[in-house]
Amino acid sequence: MKLYTTKRDCEVAGHWRAAGVPFTLSDEQAAELTPPRGSVVAPYVPADTKGEPHARLGRNKRRNRKAAH
């Protein structure tokens, strides 16, 4: 059982689900509802890990870094 969310308010697995609220689905249920077969359900990604820069330098840090000789 993994956590999933819906992209919009809809009925999933016999229950009304609000967009963005995580819920659990079995692997078999998720296989039918997630892409490429379905397009409403997506895996849940916690907000604190969303959009992390993955150890990249920001615009100003890249511009102001010291050149290696």
SVG drawing of the C-alpha trace seen along z (x, -y; Angstrom):
<svg xmlns="http://www.w3.org/2000/svg" viewBox="-18 -37 63 43">
<polyline fill="none" stroke="black" stroke-width="0.4" points="0.0,0.0 1.4,-3.3 0.2,-6.9 -1.5,-8.6 -3.4,-11.8 -5.9,-13.0 -5.4,-15.9 -9.0,-17.0 -12.0,-16.1 -13.5,-12.8 -14.5,-9.3 -11.7,-6.8 -12.1,-3.2 -15.7,-3.8 -14.8,-6.9 -15.0,-10.6 -11.5,-12.1 -10.4,-15.7 -7.6,-16.9 -4.2,-16.9 -5.3,-14.8 -3.2,-11.6 -4.9,-8.2 -3.7,-4.6 -4.2,-2.2 -3.0,1.3 -0.6,2.0 -3.3,3.6 -5.7,0.6 -2.9,-1.9 -1.9,-0.1 -5.4,-0.7 -5.7,-4.3 -2.2,-5.8 -0.7,-6.8 -0.5,-5.4 -3.9,-3.7 -5.5,-6.5 -4.8,-10.2 -6.5,-11.3 -4.4,-9.5 -0.7,-10.4 1.8,-9.2 1.9,-11.4 5.0,-13.6 5.3,-15.4 5.4,-19.2 8.8,-19.5 10.5,-17.4 8.7,-19.0 10.9,-21.1 14.2,-20.7 17.1,-21.9 19.1,-18.6 22.4,-20.1 22.5,-22.6 23.8,-26.1 21.3,-29.0 21.6,-31.7 23.6,-34.1 25.8,-31.5 26.7,-30.2 27.6,-33.7 29.6,-34.6 31.6,-31.4 35.4,-31.4 36.9,-30.1 39.2,-27.1 42.7,-27.5"/>
</svg>
